[in-house]
């Protein structure tokens, strides 16, 4: 039986490369980005409330989606 010892620096570098590859795979996975809706829904611009509230939203759908 052979034992292999890996230096901590090499193990950390391999873990970093694996993490970057996993993030790239998740970000570039086409089915996670592409969605389709049967009908186009309009955004809600205001809602009558008794309390004073603020809501902020960000549109992260770039392109012609």
Backbone as JSON Lines, residues from 0, in Angstrom:
{"i":0,"aa":"X","n":[0.84,-1.17,0.0],"ca":[0.0,0.0,0.0],"c":[0.89,1.24,0.0]}
{"i":1,"aa":"X","n":[0.59,2.17,-0.94],"ca":[1.37,3.39,-1.04],"c":[0.58,4.56,-0.48]}
{"i":2,"aa":"X","n":[1.24,5.42,0.23],"ca":[0.64,6.63,0.75],"c":[1.19,7.83,-0.02]}
{"i":3,"aa":"X","n":[0.3,8.72,-0.4],"ca":[0.71,9.93,-1.1],"c":[0.47,11.11,-0.18]}
{"i":4,"aa":"X","n":[1.5,11.91,-0.02],"ca":[1.39,13.12,0.79],"c":[1.36,14.32,-0.14]}
{"i":5,"aa":"X","n":[0.37,15.18,0.04],"ca":[0.22,16.37,-0.78],"c":[0.48,17.58,0.1]}
{"i":6,"aa":"X","n":[1.3,18.48,-0.4],"ca":[1.6,19.69,0.36],"c":[0.36,20.57,0.44]}
{"i":7,"aa":"X","n":[0.27,21.3,1.51],"ca":[-0.9,22.13,1.76],"c":[-1.07,23.19,0.67]}
{"i":8,"aa":"X","n":[0.02,23.73,0.16],"ca":[-0.04,24.75,-0.88],"c":[-0.63,24.18,-2.17]}
{"i":9,"aa":"X","n":[-0.24,22.97,-2.55],"ca":[-0.77,22.33,-3.76],"c":[-2.25,22.0,-3.57]}
{"i":10,"aa":"X","n":[-2.61,21.53,-2.39],"ca":[-4.01,21.21,-2.1],"c":[-4.87,22.48,-2.16]}
{"i":11,"aa":"X","n":[-4.38,23.58,-1.63],"ca":[-5.12,24.84,-1.67],"c":[-5.27,25.35,-3.1]}
{"i":12,"aa":"X","n":[-4.22,25.23,-3.9],"ca":[-4.28,25.66,-5.3],"c":[-5.28,24.8,-6.08]}
{"i":13,"aa":"X","n":[-5.28,23.5,-5.84],"ca":[-6.22,22.61,-6.53],"c":[-7.66,22.92,-6.11]}
{"i":14,"aa":"X","n":[-7.87,23.23,-4.84],"ca":[-9.21,23.59,-4.38],"c":[-9.67,24.9,-5.0]}
{"i":15,"aa":"X","n":[-8.76,25.86,-5.15],"ca":[-9.11,27.14,-5.77],"c":[-9.46,26.95,-7.24]}
{"i":16,"aa":"X","n":[-8.7,26.14,-7.94],"ca":[-8.98,25.87,-9.36],"c":[-10.33,25.16,-9.49]}
{"i":17,"aa":"X","n":[-10.62,24.22,-8.61],"ca":[-11.9,23.51,-8.66],"c":[-13.05,24.46,-8.36]}
{"i":18,"aa":"X","n":[-12.87,25.39,-7.43],"ca":[-13.92,26.35,-7.1],"c":[-14.18,27.29,-8.28]}
{"i":19,"aa":"X","n":[-13.13,27.75,-8.93],"ca":[-13.3,28.63,-10.1],"c":[-13.99,27.88,-11.23]}
{"i":20,"aa":"X","n":[-13.62,26.63,-11.45],"ca":[-14.27,25.84,-12.5],"c":[-15.74,25.62,-12.18]}
{"i":21,"aa":"X","n":[-16.07,25.36,-10.93],"ca":[-17.47,25.16,-10.54],"c":[-18.28,26.44,-10.73]}
{"i":22,"aa":"X","n":[-17.7,27.6,-10.35],"ca":[-18.41,28.87,-10.53],"c":[-18.62,29.17,-12.01]}
{"i":23,"aa":"X","n":[-17.62,28.91,-12.84],"ca":[-17.76,29.15,-14.28],"c":[-18.82,28.24,-14.88]}
{"i":24,"aa":"X","n":[-18.89,27.01,-14.42],"ca":[-19.9,26.08,-14.93],"c":[-21.31,26.53,-14.54]}
{"i":25,"aa":"X","n":[-21.47,27.02,-13.32],"ca":[-22.79,27.46,-12.87],"c":[-23.21,28.73,-13.6]}
{"i":26,"aa":"X","n":[-22.29,29.67,-13.76],"ca":[-22.62,30.94,-14.41],"c":[-22.91,30.74,-15.9]}
{"i":27,"aa":"X","n":[-22.2,29.87,-16.56],"ca":[-22.36,29.69,-18.0],"c":[-23.34,28.59,-18.37]}
{"i":28,"aa":"X","n":[-24.03,28.01,-17.41],"ca":[-24.98,26.94,-17.7],"c":[-26.21,27.56,-18.37]}
{"i":29,"aa":"X","n":[-26.49,27.24,-19.63],"ca":[-27.53,27.97,-20.37],"c":[-28.95,27.79,-19.84]}
{"i":30,"aa":"X","n":[-29.31,26.63,-19.34],"ca":[-30.69,26.44,-18.91],"c":[-30.98,27.19,-17.62]}
{"i":31,"aa":"X","n":[-29.98,27.53,-16.85],"ca":[-30.2,28.3,-15.63],"c":[-30.51,29.75,-15.96]}
{"i":32,"aa":"X","n":[-30.04,30.23,-17.1],"ca":[-30.24,31.63,-17.48],"c":[-31.5,31.8,-18.3]}
{"i":33,"aa":"X","n":[-31.81,30.85,-19.17],"ca":[-32.93,30.98,-20.07],"c":[-34.22,30.54,-19.38]}
{"i":34,"aa":"X","n":[-35.19,31.42,-19.38],"ca":[-36.51,31.1,-18.87],"c":[-37.54,31.63,-19.85]}
{"i":35,"aa":"X","n":[-38.71,31.07,-19.83],"ca":[-39.75,31.57,-20.71],"c":[-41.06,31.64,-19.94]}
{"i":36,"aa":"X","n":[-41.85,32.63,-20.26],"ca":[-43.15,32.8,-19.63],"c":[-44.22,32.75,-20.7]}
{"i":37,"aa":"X","n":[-45.35,32.15,-20.39],"ca":[-46.44,32.04,-21.36],"c":[-47.04,33.42,-21.65]}
{"i":38,"aa":"X","n":[-47.21,34.22,-20.62],"ca":[-47.74,35.57,-20.81],"c":[-46.79,36.57,-20.17]}
{"i":39,"aa":"X","n":[-46.75,37.74,-20.75],"ca":[-45.87,38.78,-20.22],"c":[-46.58,39.46,-19.06]}
{"i":40,"aa":"X","n":[-45.93,39.49,-17.9],"ca":[-46.5,40.13,-16.73],"c":[-45.94,41.53,-16.59]}
{"i":41,"aa":"X","n":[-46.8,42.47,-16.27],"ca":[-46.38,43.85,-16.1],"c":[-45.91,44.08,-14.67]}
{"i":42,"aa":"X","n":[-44.93,44.95,-14.49],"ca":[-44.44,45.22,-13.13],"c":[-45.45,46.02,-12.32]}
{"i":43,"aa":"X","n":[-45.35,45.89,-11.01],"ca":[-46.2,46.66,-10.09],"c":[-45.43,47.93,-9.72]}
{"i":44,"aa":"X","n":[-46.0,49.08,-10.01],"ca":[-45.32,50.34,-9.76],"c":[-45.67,50.94,-8.4]}
{"i":45,"aa":"X","n":[-46.88,50.75,-7.93],"ca":[-47.24,51.26,-6.62],"c":[-48.35,50.41,-6.02]}
{"i":46,"aa":"X","n":[-48.4,50.4,-4.7],"ca":[-49.41,49.67,-3.94],"c":[-49.87,50.59,-2.81]}
{"i":47,"aa":"X","n":[-51.17,50.68,-2.63],"ca":[-51.71,51.52,-1.55],"c":[-51.41,50.88,-0.2]}
{"i":48,"aa":"X","n":[-50.71,51.62,0.68],"ca":[-50.33,51.13,2.01],"c":[-50.62,52.21,3.04]}
{"i":49,"aa":"X","n":[-50.9,51.81,4.27],"ca":[-51.09,52.76,5.36],"c":[-49.74,53.22,5.92]}
{"i":50,"aa":"X","n":[-48.73,52.36,5.82],"ca":[-47.4,52.66,6.36],"c":[-46.53,53.22,5.24]}
{"i":51,"aa":"X","n":[-45.53,54.0,5.63],"ca":[-44.57,54.51,4.66],"c":[-43.48,53.46,4.47]}
{"i":52,"aa":"X","n":[-43.3,53.0,3.24],"ca":[-42.3,51.97,2.93],"c":[-41.64,52.29,1.6]}
{"i":53,"aa":"X","n":[-40.43,51.79,1.45],"ca":[-39.68,51.94,0.21],"c":[-39.26,50.55,-0.25]}
{"i":54,"aa":"X","n":[-39.32,50.33,-1.55],"ca":[-38.9,49.05,-2.11],"c":[-37.94,49.33,-3.26]}
{"i":55,"aa":"X","n":[-36.87,48.58,-3.31],"ca":[-35.87,48.73,-4.38],"c":[-35.7,47.38,-5.06]}
{"i":56,"aa":"X","n":[-35.7,47.39,-6.39],"ca":[-35.45,46.15,-7.13],"c":[-34.45,46.43,-8.24]}
{"i":57,"aa":"X","n":[-33.74,45.41,-8.65],"ca":[-32.74,45.51,-9.68],"c":[-33.05,44.51,-10.78]}
{"i":58,"aa":"X","n":[-33.04,44.93,-12.02],"ca":[-33.28,44.04,-13.15],"c":[-31.94,43.52,-13.64]}
{"i":59,"aa":"X","n":[-31.73,42.21,-13.5],"ca":[-30.47,41.61,-13.91],"c":[-30.62,40.79,-15.18]}
{"i":60,"aa":"X","n":[-31.66,41.04,-15.97],"ca":[-31.88,40.31,-17.22],"c":[-31.35,41.15,-18.37]}
{"i":61,"aa":"X","n":[-30.1,40.94,-18.71],"ca":[-29.49,41.69,-19.8],"c":[-29.86,41.06,-21.12]}
{"i":62,"aa":"X","n":[-30.01,41.87,-22.14],"ca":[-30.29,41.35,-23.46],"c":[-31.78,41.4,-23.78]}
{"i":63,"aa":"X","n":[-32.18,40.65,-24.78],"ca":[-33.57,40.64,-25.25],"c":[-34.34,39.47,-24.66]}
{"i":64,"aa":"X","n":[-34.37,39.38,-23.37],"ca":[-35.09,38.27,-22.71],"c":[-36.46,38.72,-22.34]}
